[in-house]
Amino acid sequence: MGLADMFRCGGFDIPVGPAADLAEIEYLSALHQTGENPIRSDGTISSEDIRIYLRSRYGLDIPLEECRDIVRGLGGTAKTSGDDDGG
C-alpha cells in the first residue's frame, strides 16, 4: 500500500482517503444493524446516509440526486427513506 492509502503513526497503519471513508461507512452500516431495535437489519446504506456522512465529515452539502448517483455507482439501488420507486 502506498503513502496515499496509509499513514504511519507510532507503529500503526491508519487508512486514509477513499479506503478510510468506505471503512467508516461500513462501520455505520454495522451500527445500523445492532441494538434492540436496529435501524436497518439488512445492512443497506441509503442516499440520505451518504449525504449526511459527507456533510458531517467534510462539510459538503451535496444534493440528494448526486448522492443517489454515488450509491448507484457503488452498485446500489439508491433508495432513500420513504422512496417507493427505487430512486
Secondary structure, DSSP 8 states (H G I E B T S, - for coil): --TTTEEEETTEEEE-THHHHHHHHHHHHHHHT-SSS-S-TT----HHHHHHHHHHHH-----HHHHHHHHHHTT-----TT-SS--
